[in-house]
Amino acid sequence: MKPLHIRIVEDFKTGHEITTKLIKNMYASTDNHASNTINFLYRCGAVRKSGKKDGKHIVYIIARDGYEKTIQKDKEISKFRKKTNKYLRCDVKELTKTHNPLILKFDSLLAGVRL
């Protein structure tokens, strides 16, 4: 799944006006996530402020080379992202062993009582 800032630059054309309100409604994101995404796009130069306001929201315009700038900045910061193992084997017994050994002890005591 693509990050939100890349999806925004792909979905909207050059010169399109966006606000945090539009992002929240279109992508079902929170206030904080939408404003952080706009700030990221603004810092990398993919959007610029238009000087207009839509109520309390500032209107941003997507720059001409916004997609390229966003992809370049995303590649730069990808080395700082936390690496995850997508193919981790997840078994219930392994989870109980690693996360809570008291559950296994309780199950063994309970098995002794049942006999």
C-alpha positions as CSV (number, residue, x, y, z in Angstrom):
1,M,0.0,0.0,0.0
2,K,1.3,3.4,-1.0
3,P,1.8,6.2,1.6
4,L,-0.8,8.9,1.6
5,H,1.5,11.6,0.3
6,I,2.3,9.6,-2.8
7,R,-1.4,8.7,-3.4
8,I,-2.3,12.4,-3.2
9,V,0.2,13.5,-5.8
10,E,-0.8,10.6,-8.1
11,D,-4.6,11.2,-7.8
12,F,-4.6,15.0,-8.2
13,K,-3.3,16.8,-11.3
14,T,-0.9,19.7,-11.4
15,G,-2.5,23.0,-10.3
16,H,-5.3,21.2,-8.3
17,E,-6.2,22.8,-5.0
18,I,-6.1,20.7,-1.9
19,T,-6.8,21.3,1.8
20,T,-6.6,19.2,4.9
21,K,-10.4,19.0,4.9
22,L,-10.4,17.5,1.4
23,I,-7.8,14.9,2.3
24,K,-9.7,13.9,5.5
25,N,-12.9,13.5,3.5
26,M,-11.4,11.7,0.5
27,Y,-9.0,9.4,2.2
28,A,-10.7,9.0,5.6
29,S,-7.7,10.1,7.6
30,T,-7.5,11.9,10.9
31,D,-6.8,15.6,11.3
32,N,-3.3,15.0,12.5
33,H,-2.4,12.6,9.6
34,A,-3.8,15.0,7.0
35,S,-1.9,18.0,8.3
36,N,1.3,16.0,8.6
37,T,0.9,14.8,5.0
38,I,0.4,18.4,3.8
39,N,3.4,19.6,5.8
40,F,5.5,16.8,4.3
41,L,4.4,17.8,0.8
42,Y,5.1,21.4,1.5
43,R,8.6,20.7,2.9
44,C,9.6,18.7,-0.2
45,G,8.2,21.4,-2.5
46,A,5.4,19.3,-4.0
47,V,2.7,21.8,-3.0
48,R,2.7,25.6,-2.5
49,K,0.4,27.9,-0.5
50,S,-2.0,29.8,-2.6
51,G,-2.8,32.5,-0.1
52,K,-6.5,31.6,0.0
53,K,-8.4,30.1,2.9
54,D,-11.3,27.8,2.7
55,G,-12.9,28.7,6.1
56,K,-10.1,27.8,8.6
57,H,-8.2,25.6,6.1
58,I,-5.3,26.9,4.0
59,V,-5.5,26.0,0.3
60,Y,-2.5,24.4,-1.3
61,I,-1.8,24.0,-5.0
62,I,0.1,21.0,-6.4
63,A,3.3,22.0,-8.1
64,R,4.3,21.1,-11.6
65,D,7.0,18.6,-10.6
66,G,5.3,17.6,-7.4
67,Y,5.3,13.8,-8.1
68,E,9.0,13.7,-8.8
69,K,9.9,15.7,-5.7
70,T,7.7,13.5,-3.5
71,I,9.2,10.3,-4.9
72,Q,12.7,11.7,-4.4
73,K,12.1,12.8,-0.8
74,D,10.4,9.4,-0.1
75,K,13.4,7.5,-1.2
76,E,15.7,9.7,0.9
77,I,13.7,9.1,4.1
78,S,12.9,5.4,3.4
79,K,16.3,4.4,5.0
80,F,15.0,5.8,8.4
81,R,11.8,3.8,8.4
82,K,11.4,0.9,10.7
83,K,12.0,-2.4,8.9
84,T,9.3,-5.0,9.4
85,N,9.2,-8.7,8.5
86,K,6.0,-9.2,6.5
87,Y,6.3,-13.0,6.4
88,L,6.6,-13.7,10.1
89,R,5.1,-17.0,11.1
90,C,2.4,-16.4,13.6
91,D,1.2,-19.5,15.6
92,V,-0.9,-19.3,18.8
93,K,1.5,-21.5,20.7
94,E,4.5,-19.4,19.6
95,L,2.7,-16.3,20.7
96,T,1.9,-17.6,24.1
97,K,5.5,-18.8,24.6
98,T,7.1,-15.5,23.6
99,H,4.5,-13.1,24.9
100,N,3.1,-14.6,28.1
101,P,4.7,-17.7,29.6
102,L,2.3,-17.5,32.6
103,I,-0.5,-18.6,30.2
104,L,1.4,-21.8,29.5
105,K,2.1,-22.5,33.2
106,F,-1.6,-21.9,33.9
107,D,-2.6,-24.3,31.1
108,S,-0.3,-27.0,32.4
109,L,-1.7,-26.6,36.0
110,L,-5.2,-26.7,34.7
111,A,-4.4,-29.9,32.7
112,G,-3.1,-31.5,35.9
113,V,-6.3,-30.7,37.8
114,R,-8.4,-32.1,35.0
115,L,-6.7,-35.5,35.2
